[in-house]
């Protein structure tokens, strides 16, 4: 029996809703090669259990009271690099996707995936590969392509140049978000980055700069 256990992929489930944790455990218990070794209802508890149980995989909810899943992921990956984290969430906003990837998740999946898909994702990540929701993969590709494109203003990324041009046209953050199909928080982050990189104090100066650069006639 001990030899059989060596082939189990051990999993820690982290979610602040007990019904979600129980549902995930029920799904995973159907698979002989996956063993749920613990449950946590928050980020701090997840870190404690990661230290004590040393699971192969942590299924991590991202939005939780107290310490969120992103910070918990960052600490788990920093202190227990042998444990891999899969973000299991209901959100695909940039404000969660990119920080989660930066924190070190190996997978980013939605909670509406099927039990077989979840089991396969756990196996995939356990093998050292990544498993990303298609929309997350698209976001990464878009970001990569935006960084690779040649910017007419060397200090700015191509996306920041696009935002700057729309500022010059007088668009609000909401209007820019709608035009570029990104969130208002992402636009706000781009605006702050633009002002900082160009040493400008406000949107008016940014608009004037853009006009001088020929981004808007």
Buried (B, 14 or more C-beta within 10 A) or exposed (E): EEEEEEEBBBBBBBBBEEEBBEBBBEBBEEBEEBBBBBBBBBBBBBBEBBEEBEBBBBBBBBEBEEBBBBBBBBBBBEEBEEBBBBBBBEEBEBEBBBBBBEBBBBBBBBBEBEBEEBBBBBBBBBEEEBBBBEEBEEBBEEBEEBEEEEBEBEEBBBBBBBBBBBBBBEBEBEBBBEBBEBBBEBBBBBBEBBBEBBEBEEBEEBBEBBBEBEBBE
